[in-house]
Amino acid sequence: MKSTTRCDFGNRDSYAYLKMWGEDDDANMFDVEDSASAFLEFDGGRTATMETAWAVNADSVHSYRIHGTEAGALLDITDIRDTDVDVSQMLKFFETRSGGVDHYLDTSVTANHNDPYREQIRSFIDAVAHDEPPTTNTVEQAPAVQRLVDRVYVDNDR
């Protein structure tokens, strides 16, 4: 794994916070990184890149991309407002096909917006109400996620 974390914006007096979720009274009030990147290598030669940031000079995007030898996919859950009420989120599949004339196939699926935080709370309440463990974000999954986060910091090339 190759990774890096950065503290480029949160501690700068000159940084302008657009759509800030908190107060920005003091440029030195942040003691966390504002962005991180990692290149991951898995068994079998598969790779993944991860980038996350709360402050960066770019549009706010929340998307996942998969690139394979047979096909690819893009899940974009960035809030894209169709109207004042509806929000669309896009899932696209990509593949090339032959037969007759070689062509590129692009299939899109549009889903209604859901609030992931509300869904997490609903899942937790359902698990408690039914006295059953949740099926997602389980206790068994948490250490694996934390090990990955720890590796980003250990392998950090700062």
C-alpha positions in Angstrom: 0.0 0.0 0.0 1.1 3.5 -0.7 -0.7 6.3 1.1 -0.5 9.9 2.1 -2.5 12.3 4.3 -2.5 16.0 4.0 -3.2 19.1 6.2 -3.3 21.7 3.4 -6.4 23.8 4.1 -7.9 23.5 7.6 -5.1 25.5 9.2 -4.9 28.3 6.7 -6.3 31.8 7.5 -6.8 32.4 3.7 -8.9 29.3 3.1 -12.5 30.0 2.2 -15.0 27.4 3.5 -17.8 26.9 1.0 -20.8 25.0 2.4 -18.9 24.4 5.7 -20.7 22.1 8.1 -19.2 23.8 11.1 -17.9 27.1 12.2 -14.6 28.4 10.7 -13.8 31.0 13.3 -10.2 29.9 13.9 -7.9 28.6 11.2 -6.0 26.6 13.8 -9.0 24.9 15.3 -8.5 21.7 13.2 -6.3 18.9 14.4 -7.2 16.4 11.7 -6.1 15.9 8.1 -8.2 17.5 5.4 -7.5 14.7 2.8 -6.1 11.3 2.4 -5.2 9.1 -0.6 -4.3 5.4 -0.7 -3.3 2.9 -3.4 -4.2 -0.6 -2.3 -2.9 -3.9 -3.7 -4.9 -7.1 -3.1 -4.1 -10.8 -3.6 -4.5 -11.9 -7.2 -3.2 -8.6 -8.6 -6.3 -6.5 -8.0 -5.8 -2.8 -7.0 -7.9 0.0 -5.6 -7.5 3.7 -5.1 -9.2 5.6 -2.3 -9.4 9.4 -1.9 -11.3 11.3 0.7 -11.4 14.9 1.8 -13.4 17.3 3.8 -11.5 20.3 2.3 -10.1 20.4 -1.2 -10.2 22.7 -4.2 -12.7 20.7 -6.2 -16.4 19.9 -6.5 -17.9 17.8 -3.8 -18.3 14.3 -5.2 -19.2 11.0 -3.7 -18.6 8.2 -6.2 -17.3 4.7 -6.6 -15.7 3.3 -9.8 -14.9 -0.2 -10.7 -12.7 -1.0 -13.8 -12.5 -4.6 -15.0 -11.4 -6.5 -18.1 -15.0 -7.4 -19.0 -16.9 -4.4 -17.8 -16.9 -1.4 -15.4 -19.3 0.4 -13.2 -19.8 3.9 -11.7 -21.9 4.5 -8.6 -22.3 8.3 -8.1 -24.2 9.1 -4.9 -23.4 12.8 -5.2 -26.6 14.7 -4.5 -27.8 15.9 -8.0 -31.0 17.9 -7.7 -33.5 17.2 -10.5 -36.0 19.5 -8.8 -36.3 21.2 -5.5 -37.5 17.9 -4.0 -36.1 15.0 -6.0 -32.5 13.9 -5.9 -31.1 11.5 -8.5 -28.2 9.1 -7.9 -26.7 7.3 -10.8 -25.4 3.7 -11.3 -23.8 3.1 -14.7 -22.5 -0.1 -16.2 -20.0 0.0 -19.1 -18.8 -2.8 -21.4 -17.7 -3.3 -24.9 -19.3 -5.8 -27.2 -18.6 -7.3 -30.5 -20.9 -9.0 -33.0 -21.8 -7.2 -36.1 -20.2 -3.8 -35.4 -18.0 -3.4 -32.3 -19.8 -1.0 -29.9 -19.7 0.4 -26.5 -22.6 -0.3 -24.2 -23.6 2.2 -21.5 -26.4 1.2 -19.2 -27.7 3.6 -16.5 -30.0 3.1 -13.5 -31.3 6.1 -11.6 -32.5 5.7 -8.0 -34.2 8.0 -5.6 -32.1 9.6 -3.0 -31.9 8.0 0.4 -30.3 9.5 3.5 -27.5 7.1 4.5 -27.4 8.4 8.1 -31.1 7.9 8.5 -30.7 4.3 7.1 -27.9 3.6 9.6 -30.1 4.7 12.5 -33.1 2.8 11.1 -30.9 -0.4 10.8 -29.6 0.0 14.4 -33.1 0.6 15.8 -34.5 -2.5 13.9 -31.7 -4.6 15.2 -32.3 -3.5 18.8 -36.1 -3.8 18.5 -35.9 -7.4 17.1 -33.0 -8.4 19.3 -31.0 -9.5 16.2 -27.5 -8.4 15.2 -27.4 -6.0 12.2 -26.5 -7.5 8.8 -24.3 -4.5 7.7 -21.6 -2.7 9.6 -21.2 -5.7 11.9 -18.9 -6.1 14.9 -16.9 -8.5 12.8 -16.4 -6.0 9.9 -15.3 -3.1 12.2 -11.8 -4.5 12.9 -11.1 -5.1 9.2 -12.1 -1.5 8.4 -10.0 -0.1 11.3 -6.9 -2.2 10.1 -7.2 -0.6 6.7 -7.5 2.9 8.2 -4.4 2.1 10.4 -2.5 1.0 7.4 -3.1 4.3 5.6 -1.4 6.0 8.5 1.4 3.5 8.9 2.3 3.4 5.2 1.9 7.2 5.0 4.8 8.6 3.1 4.6 12.1 4.5 
